[in-house]
């Protein structure tokens, strides 16, 4: 049984790595394309941080740090727990990547990269409220958090632990983005934010939705 579980774990981890790296590659290419579009409202810090060389360098540094920290956590789990974490990890990682790609496709040309240093909108930016944005205001950030914690359960390395903890900081970045969006769209944003939850979908849609 343990031998079969090891093989399943190895296969799931390889597939998860391919899906995660593929999603990361698509995200980076989309960010670089977005940088070519005319700039609309932006915070001062975005002018420095949101540049192609900086984004590429940050991505490479992130991958290099993850590779250096890719060492197993000092924990040994019984077979039942390993099986449970394997299942949950796969569900969260795959679900997170698919949700991210759905959000990216829904945004289309309105996808605009942001960082902890500043937020930028495109010129003529439109507020997207369809697709996953009809259920939560931050589906792509939610997707990254889900994928990060799925990676932790699946791989159980120091790198995945650090990634999972770091991605909780997206809550702060989301609030920053919301301030910029409220300044840009005013009443339309307030109506949308009052109708659609930020992170956890409602089980029942409001009658006026």
BASELO-998330 format. One line per 4 residues: for each residue x, y, z of N, C-alpha, C, O. Coordinates in steps of 0.1 Angstrom, whole numbers, padded with zeros to 4 digits. Each point is the difference from the previous one (the first is absolute). Layout:
X,Y,Z,X,Y,Z,X,Y,Z,X,Y,Z ~ ...
This chain:
0008,-0012,0000,-0008,0012,0000,0009,0012,0000,-0003,0010,-0007 ~ 0013,-0009,0016,0009,0011,0000,0007,0003,-0013,0002,0011,-0004 ~ 0002,-0023,-0003,0007,0002,-0012,-0009,0006,-0011,0004,0009,-0008 ~ -0017,-0013,0008,-0009,0006,-0010,-0003,0014,0003,-0001,0008,-0009
0000,-0004,0022,-0002,0013,0004,0011,0009,-0004,-0002,0012,-0004 ~ 0014,-0017,0006,0012,0008,-0005,0000,0003,-0014,0003,0011,-0005 ~ -0007,-0021,-0003,-0001,0002,-0015,-0010,0010,-0003,0002,0009,-0009 ~ -0014,-0010,0015,-0011,0010,-0002,0005,0014,0004,-0003,0010,-0007
0010,-0009,0019,0004,0013,0004,0010,0006,-0010,-0001,0012,-0004 ~ 0010,-0020,-0001,0010,0005,-0010,-0007,0005,-0012,0004,0010,-0006 ~ -0013,-0018,0001,-0007,0004,-0012,-0008,0013,0002,0000,0009,-0009 ~ -0007,-0008,0020,-0008,0012,0003,0009,0012,0001,-0004,0011,-0004
0016,-0013,0010,0009,0011,0002,0006,0005,-0013,0002,0012,-0002 ~ 0001,-0021,-0007,0005,0004,-0013,-0011,0007,-0008,0003,0010,-0006 ~ -0015,-0015,0006,-0011,0007,-0007,-0003,0013,0006,-0003,0010,-0007 ~ 0003,-0009,0020,-0002,0013,0007,0011,0010,-0004,-0003,0012,-0001
0015,-0017,0000,0011,0009,-0003,-0002,0006,-0014,0002,0011,-0003 ~ -0005,-0020,-0007,-0003,0004,-0013,-0011,0010,-0001,0001,0010,-0007 ~ -0012,-0013,0014,-0011,0010,0000,0003,0013,0006,-0003,0011,-0005 ~ 0010,-0012,0017,0004,0013,0007,0010,0008,-0008,-0002,0012,-0001
0012,-0018,-0005,0010,0007,-0008,-0007,0006,-0013,0004,0010,-0005 ~ -0013,-0018,-0001,-0007,0004,-0012,-0008,0013,0003,-0001,0009,-0007 ~ -0006,-0010,0019,-0009,0012,0003,0009,0012,0003,-0004,0011,-0003 ~ 0015,-0013,0010,0009,0011,0003,0006,0006,-0013,0001,0012,-0001
0002,-0020,-0009,0005,0005,-0012,-0010,0008,-0008,0003,0011,-0005 ~ -0016,-0016,0005,-0011,0008,-0006,-0002,0013,0007,-0002,0010,-0006 ~ 0003,-0010,0019,-0002,0012,0008,0011,0010,-0003,-0003,0012,-0002 ~ 0016,-0016,0001,0011,0009,-0003,-0001,0006,-0014,0001,0012,-0002
-0005,-0020,-0008,-0001,0005,-0013,-0012,0010,-0001,0001,0010,-0007 ~ -0012,-0013,0014,-0011,0009,0000,0004,0013,0007,-0005,0011,-0005 ~ 0013,-0011,0015,0004,0012,0007,0009,0008,-0009,-0002,0013,-0001 ~ 0011,-0019,-0007,0009,0007,-0009,-0008,0007,-0011,0003,0011,-0004
-0013,-0018,-0001,-0009,0005,-0010,-0008,0012,0005,-0002,0010,-0007 ~ -0003,-0011,0020,-0008,0011,0006,0009,0012,0001,-0006,0011,0000 ~ 0019,-0012,0002,0008,0012,0002,0001,0008,-0012,0004,0012,0000 ~ -0007,-0017,-0012,0000,0007,-0012,-0012,0009,-0003,0000,0009,-0008
-0010,-0011,0016,-0013,0008,-0002,0001,0013,0006,0008,0002,0010 ~ -0015,0008,-0015,0000,0014,0005,-0004,0000,0015,-0009,-0007,0004 ~ 0016,0015,0004,-0002,0001,0014,-0011,0009,0004,0000,0011,-0006 ~ -0008,-0015,0015,-0011,0009,0005,0004,0005,0014,0011,0005,0003
-0020,-0007,0007,0002,0003,0013,0011,-0009,0006,-0001,-0012,-0002 ~ 0010,0017,0010,0010,-0008,0006,0006,0007,0013,0000,0012,0000 ~ 0004,-0020,0009,0007,0005,0012,0015,0003,-0003,0005,-0007,-0009 ~ 0001,0016,0016,0014,0003,-0003,0009,-0011,0000,0009,-0001,-0009
-0010,-0009,0018,0009,-0011,0001,-0001,-0009,-0012,0010,-0007,-0003 ~ -0021,0007,-0004,-0002,-0009,-0011,0009,0004,-0012,0004,-0009,-0008 ~ -0001,0022,0007,0009,0004,-0011,0014,-0006,0000,0006,-0002,-0010 ~ -0002,0000,0022,0014,-0007,0002,-0001,-0015,0000,0008,-0006,-0007
-0018,0001,0014,0000,-0015,0002,-0006,-0007,-0012,0005,-0011,-0003 ~ -0014,0017,-0004,-0007,-0007,-0011,0008,0003,-0013,-0006,0006,-0009 ~ 0018,-0012,0008,0008,0001,-0012,0004,-0014,-0004,0002,-0009,0009 ~ -0001,0006,-0022,0003,-0013,-0005,0013,-0006,0006,-0001,-0011,0005
0012,0018,-0005,0012,-0006,0006,-0001,-0003,0015,0005,-0011,0005 ~ -0013,0019,0002,-0002,-0003,0015,-0009,-0012,0002,0003,-0008,0009 ~ -0013,0007,-0017,-0009,-0011,0001,0007,-0013,-0004,-0002,-0011,0007 ~ 0010,0011,-0017,0007,-0012,-0004,0010,-0004,0010,0001,-0012,0004
0007,0022,0001,0010,-0003,0011,-0007,-0005,0012,0006,-0009,0007 ~ -0017,0014,-0003,-0007,-0004,0012,-0005,-0015,-0002,0001,-0008,0010 ~ -0006,0005,-0022,-0004,-0014,-0002,0011,-0010,0001,-0001,-0010,0006 ~ 0012,0014,-0013,0012,-0009,0000,0005,-0002,0015,0004,-0011,0003
-0003,0022,0004,0004,0000,0014,-0009,-0009,0008,0005,-0008,0009 ~ -0018,0009,-0011,-0010,-0008,0007,0002,-0015,-0003,0001,-0008,0009 ~ 0001,0004,-0022,0002,-0013,-0004,0013,-0006,0006,0001,-0011,0005 ~ 0010,0020,-0005,0013,-0005,0005,-0001,-0002,0015,0006,-0010,0005
-0013,0019,0002,-0001,-0002,0015,-0009,-0013,0003,0004,-0007,0009 ~ -0014,0005,-0017,-0008,-0012,0002,0008,-0012,-0002,-0001,-0010,0008 ~ 0010,0010,-0018,0008,-0012,-0003,0010,-0002,0012,0002,-0012,0003 ~ 0003,0022,0002,0010,-0001,0011,-0007,-0005,0013,0006,-0008,0008
-0018,0012,-0006,-0008,-0004,0012,-0008,-0013,-0002,-0008,-0004,0009 ~ 0010,-0002,-0021,-0008,-0012,-0003,0005,-0012,0008,0006,-0009,-0006 ~ -0008,0009,0019,0004,-0011,0009,-0011,-0004,0008,-0008,0008,0005 ~ 0006,-0021,-0002,-0011,-0005,0007,-0001,0005,0014,0010,0002,0007
-0022,0000,-0002,-0003,0004,0013,0003,-0012,0009,-0002,-0011,-0004 ~ 0007,0013,0016,0003,-0011,0009,-0012,-0006,0007,-0002,0002,0012 ~ -0006,-0009,-0020,-0012,-0006,0006,-0002,-0013,-0007,0002,-0002,-0012 ~ -0007,-0008,0019,-0003,-0013,-0005,-0015,-0003,0004,-0003,0000,0011
-0005,-0003,-0021,-0014,-0002,0002,-0004,-0014,-0003,0006,-0007,-0009 ~ -0016,0002,0016,-0005,-0014,-0003,-0007,0000,-0014,-0003,0011,-0006 ~ 0001,-0022,0001,-0006,-0002,-0014,-0013,0007,-0002,-0002,0006,-0010 ~ -0007,-0007,0020,-0013,0006,-0001,0001,0015,-0002,-0007,0006,-0008
0016,0001,0016,0002,0014,-0001,0006,0004,-0013,-0003,0010,-0006 ~ 0013,-0018,0002,0007,0003,-0013,-0010,-0001,-0012,0000,0009,-0009 ~ -0009,-0018,0010,-0011,-0002,-0010,-0009,0012,0000,-0004,0006,-0011 ~ 0000,-0002,0023,-0009,0012,0001,0006,0012,-0005,-0006,0008,-0008
0018,-0005,0012,0007,0012,-0005,0003,0000,-0015,0000,0010,-0006 ~ 0002,-0022,0001,0003,-0001,-0014,-0013,0004,-0008,0001,0008,-0010 ~ -0012,-0013,0015,-0013,0003,-0007,-0003,0015,0001,-0003,0007,-0010 ~ 0003,-0002,0023,-0003,0015,0002,0010,0009,-0008,-0004,0010,-0006
0017,-0014,0006,0010,0008,-0007,-0003,0000,-0015,0001,0011,-0006 ~ -0004,-0022,0000,-0003,0000,-0014,-0013,0008,-0003,0000,0008,-0010 ~ -0010,-0009,0018,-0012,0008,-0002,0003,0015,0000,-0005,0007,-0008 ~ 0012,-0003,0019,0002,0014,0001,0010,0006,-0011,-0002,0010,-0005
0012,-0018,0002,0010,0005,-0010,-0007,0000,-0014,0002,0011,-0007 ~ -0008,-0021,0003,-0006,0000,-0013,-0012,0010,-0001,-0001,0007,-0009 ~ -0007,-0007,0020,-0011,0010,0000,0005,0014,0000,-0006,0009,-0007 ~ 0017,-0006,0015,0005,0013,0000,0006,0005,-0014,-0003,0011,-0004
0010,-0020,-0003,0005,0003,-0013,-0011,0002,-0010,0001,0010,-0008 ~ -0011,-0018,0008,-0011,0001,-0009,-0008,0013,0002,-0004,0007,-0009 ~ 0002,-0003,0022,-0007,0012,0004,0008,0012,-0005,-0005,0010,-0005 ~ 0019,-0011,0007,0008,0011,-0005,-0001,0002,-0015,-0002,0012,-0005
0003,-0022,-0002,-0001,0001,-0015,-0014,0004,-0004,-0001,0008,-0010 ~ -0009,-0012,0017,-0014,0005,-0003,-0001,0015,0002,-0005,0008,-0008 ~ 0011,-0003,0019,0000,0014,0003,0008,0008,-0010,-0004,0011,-0004 ~ 0015,-0016,0000,0009,0006,-0010,-0007,0001,-0013,0000,0011,-0007
-0007,-0021,0003,-0008,0000,-0013,-0011,0010,0001,-0003,0007,-0010 ~ -0004,-0007,0021,-0011,0009,0002,0004,0015,-0001,-0006,0008,-0007 ~ 0018,-0005,0013,0005,0014,0000,0004,0004,-0014,-0002,0011,-0004 ~ 0008,-0020,-0004,0004,0003,-0013,0010,0012,0000,0010,-0001,0007
-0013,0011,-0015,0009,0011,-0001,0000,0009,0012,0008,0010,0001 ~ -0018,-0012,0008,0000,0008,0012,0009,-0006,0011,0001,0006,0011 ~ 0006,-0017,-0014,0009,-0005,0010,0012,0010,0002,0006,0004,-0010 ~ -0004,0000,0022,0011,0010,0003,0008,-0005,0012,-0006,-0003,0010
0019,0002,-0012,0008,-0005,0011,0001,0011,0011,-0001,0012,-0002 ~ 0003,-0017,0015,0001,0009,0011,0011,-0006,0009,0004,-0012,-0002 ~ 0001,0020,0011,0010,-0005,0010,-0003,0005,0013,-0009,0009,0002 ~ 0017,-0013,0008,-0002,0006,0013,0004,0014,0001,-0002,0007,0010
0009,-0002,-0020,0004,0014,0000,-0009,0010,-0007,0000,0012,0002 ~ -0010,-0018,-0010,-0009,0009,-0007,-0010,-0007,-0009,0003,-0011,-0004 ~ -0014,0017,0001,-0010,-0005,-0008,-0002,0008,-0013,0002,0012,0001 ~ -0004,-0018,-0012,-0001,0007,-0013,-0013,-0005,-0007,-0003,-0012,0000
-0004,0021,-0006,-0011,-0003,-0009,0003,0004,-0014,0008,0009,-0002 ~ -0014,-0015,-0008,0002,0004,-0014,-0008,0013,-0003,-0009,0003,0007 ~ 0013,0004,-0017,-0008,0011,-0005,-0013,-0006,-0006,0000,-0010,-0007 ~ -0011,0016,0011,-0013,-0005,-0005,-0003,-0013,0007,-0008,-0009,-0005
0012,0007,0017,-0002,-0013,0008,-0015,-0002,0002,-0007,0009,0003 ~ 0003,-0021,-0005,-0014,-0004,0002,-0001,-0009,0013,0009,-0008,0002 ~ -0020,0009,0005,-0002,-0008,0012,-0006,-0013,-0005,-0011,0000,-0005 ~ 0018,-0011,0008,-0005,-0013,-0004,-0008,-0007,0011,0006,-0001,0011
-0018,-0003,-0013,-0008,-0006,0010,-0006,-0013,-0004,-0010,-0005,0006 ~ 0015,-0001,-0017,-0005,-0012,-0005,0009,-0012,0004,0010,0002,0006 ~ -0013,-0014,-0011,0009,-0011,0003,0001,-0003,0015,-0010,0002,0007 ~ 0022,-0005,-0003,0002,-0002,0015,-0002,0013,0008,-0002,0000,0012
0003,0012,-0019,-0002,0012,0007,-0014,0003,0004,-0003,0009,0007 ~ -0006,-0017,-0012,-0014,0000,0004,-0002,-0006,0013,-0011,0001,0007 ~ 0021,-0009,-0002,-0002,-0007,0013,0009,0005,0011,-0004,0001,0011 ~ 0016,0004,-0015,0009,0006,0010,0008,0011,-0007,0002,0000,-0012
0002,0010,0020,0007,0012,-0006,0014,-0003,-0004,0006,0006,-0008 ~ 0000,-0016,0015,0014,-0003,-0002,0003,-0015,-0004,0007,-0007,0008 ~ -0013,0002,-0018,0001,-0014,-0003,0015,-0004,-0004,0004,-0012,0004 ~ 0003,0020,-0010,0014,-0003,-0003,0009,-0001,0012,0009,-0009,0001
-0011,0018,0008,0008,0000,0012,-0004,-0012,0009,0008,-0007,0006 ~ -0022,0004,-0006,-0004,-0012,0007,0006,-0012,-0006,0003,-0010,0007 ~ -0002,0010,-0020,0006,-0012,-0008,0014,-0002,0005,0004,-0012,0002 ~ 0004,0023,-0001,0014,-0002,0004,0001,-0005,0014,0008,-0008,0003
-0017,0013,0006,0001,-0005,0014,-0004,-0015,0000,0007,-0008,0007 ~ -0017,0004,-0014,-0004,-0014,-0001,0011,-0009,-0005,0003,-0010,0005 ~ 0003,0015,-0016,0011,-0008,-0006,0012,-0001,0009,0007,-0010,0000 ~ -0004,0021,0007,0011,0000,0009,-0002,-0010,0011,0010,-0008,0004
-0021,0008,0002,-0003,-0010,0011,-0001,-0014,-0005,0003,-0009,0007 ~ -0008,0008,-0019,0000,-0013,-0006,0014,-0006,-0002,0002,-0012,0002 ~ 0007,0021,-0007,0014,-0004,-0002,0006,-0004,0014,0008,-0009,0000 ~ -0011,0016,0010,0005,-0004,0013,-0004,-0014,0004,0008,-0008,0005
-0021,0005,-0007,-0005,-0013,0004,0006,-0011,-0009,0002,-0011,0004 ~ 0000,0015,-0017,0005,-0010,-0009,0015,-0003,0001,0004,-0011,-0001 ~ 0003,0022,0002,0015,-0002,0000,0006,0000,0014,0011,-0007,0002 ~ -0016,0015,0007,0005,0000,0014,0015,0003,0001,0008,-0007,0005
-0005,0018,-0012,0014,0005,0001,0001,0014,0006,-0011,0006,0002 ~ 0023,-0002,0002,0002,0013,0005,-0005,0011,-0009,-0005,0010,0004 ~ 0008,-0012,-0017,-0004,0010,-0010,-0015,0001,-0001,-0005,0011,-0001 ~ -0002,-0022,0001,-0015,0001,-0001,-0006,0006,0012,-0010,0007,0000
0017,-0010,0012,-0005,0007,0012,0002,0015,0000,-0010,0007,0003 ~ 0021,-0003,-0007,0003,0015,-0002,-0010,0006,-0010,-0005,0011,0003 ~ 0003,-0018,-0014,-0009,0006,-0010,-0014,0001,0005,-0007,0010,-0002 ~ 0002,-0020,0009,-0013,0000,0006,-0002,0011,0010,-0011,0007,0000
0020,-0005,0008,-0001,0011,0010,0001,0014,-0007,-0008,0009,0004 ~ 0017,-0008,-0013,0002,0013,-0007,-0012,0004,-0008,-0004,0012,0000 ~ -0003,-0021,-0006,-0012,0003,-0008,-0012,0005,0008,-0009,0006,-0005 ~ 0009,-0008,0018,-0010,0006,0009,0001,0015,-0001,-0010,0007,0003
0022,-0001,-0006,0001,0014,-0002,-0008,0006,-0011,-0001,0012,-0001 ~ -0004,-0020,-0008,-0008,0005,-0011,-0013,0007,0005,-0006,0008,-0007 ~ 0002,-0012,0019,-0012,0007,0006,0003,0015,0001,-0009,0008,-0002 ~ 0021,-0004,0006,0004,0014,0001,0001,0006,-0014,-0005,0011,-0001
0010,-0018,-0008,0001,0006,-0014,-0014,0002,-0006,-0003,0009,-0007 ~ -0006,-0019,0010,-0014,0001,-0005,-0007,0013,0006,-0007,0007,-0008 ~ 0010,-0004,0020,-0006,0012,0006,0005,0013,-0007,-0007,0009,-0002 ~ 0020,-0010,-0001,0006,0012,-0007,-0006,0001,-0014,-0003,0011,-0005
0001,-0022,-0002,-0006,0001,-0013,-0014,0005,0001,-0005,0008,-0009 ~ -0002,-0012,0019,-0014,0005,0001,-0001,0015,0002,-0010,0006,-0005 ~ 0019,0000,0012,0000,0014,0002,0002,0007,-0014,-0007,0010,-0003 ~ 0016,-0015,-0005,0002,0006,-0013,-0012,-0002,-0009,-0004,0009,-0007
-0002,-0021,0007,-0012,-0003,-0007,-0012,0009,0004,-0008,0005,-0008 ~ 0007,-0003,0021,-0011,0009,0005,0002,0014,-0005,-0009,0007,-0003 ~ 0022,-0002,0003,0003,0013,-0005,-0003,0002,-0015,-0005,0010,-0005 ~ 0007,-0021,-0002,-0003,0000,-0015,-0014,-0001,-0003,-0005,0007,-0009
-0003,-0016,0015,-0013,-0003,-0004,-0011,0005,0010,-0012,-0001,-0003 ~ 0016,0005,0015,-0009,0007,0010,-0012,-0009,0002,0001,-0011,0006 ~ -0013,0017,-0010,-0013,-0007,0004,-0001,-0014,-0006,-0006,-0009,0007 ~ 0011,0007,-0019,-0001,-0013,-0006,0008,-0010,0008,-0005,-0012,0002
0017,0016,0003,0007,-0010,0008,-0006,-0002,0013,-0001,-0012,0005 ~ -0005,0022,0001,-0006,-0002,0013,-0012,-0009,-0001,-0003,-0008,0009 ~ -0005,0009,-0020,-0011,-0009,-0002,0004,-0014,-0002,-0005,-0009,0006 ~ 0016,0007,-0014,0005,-0013,-0002,0006,-0006,0013,-0002,-0012,0003
0010,0020,0004,0006,-0005,0013,-0011,-0003,0010,0002,-0009,0008 ~ -0013,0016,-0008,-0010,-0003,0010,-0008,-0013,-0004,-0007,-0006,0008 ~ 0007,0003,-0021,-0007,-0012,-0005,0008,-0013,0000,-0005,-0011,0002 ~ 0018,0012,-0005,0008,-0011,-0002,0011,-0001,0012,0007,0010,0002
-0006,-0021,0005,0010,-0002,0011,0014,0001,-0006,0002,-0003,-0012 ~ 0007,0006,0021,0014,0001,-0004,0007,-0014,-0003,0007,-0001,-0010 ~ -0009,-0008,0019,0008,-0013,-0001,-0008,-0013,0000,0003,-0009,-0007 ~ -0014,0009,0015,-0008,-0012,0001,-0013,0001,-0007,-0008,0009,0005
0005,-0017,-0015,-0013,0002,-0007,-0012,-0003,0010,0001,-0008,0009 ~ -0012,0015,-0012,-0012,-0002,0008,-0007,-0013,-0006,0000,-0002,-0012 ~ -0005,-0006,0021,-0008,-0012,-0004,-0012,0004,-0007,-0004,-0008,-0009 ~ -0002,0019,0012,-0012,0005,-0007,0002,0014,-0004,0003,0009,0007
-0006,-0007,-0020,0001,0013,-0006,-0011,0009,0006,-0011,-0004,0002 ~ 0015,0017,0000,-0010,0010,0004,-0011,0002,-0011,0004,-0001,-0012 ~ -0016,0003,0016,-0011,0002,-0010,0003,0011,-0010,-0004,-0001,-0012 ~ 0011,0012,0016,0002,0011,-0008,0013,-0001,-0009,0004,0009,-0007
0003,-0021,0009,0012,-0002,-0008,-0002,-0002,-0015,0009,-0002,-0007
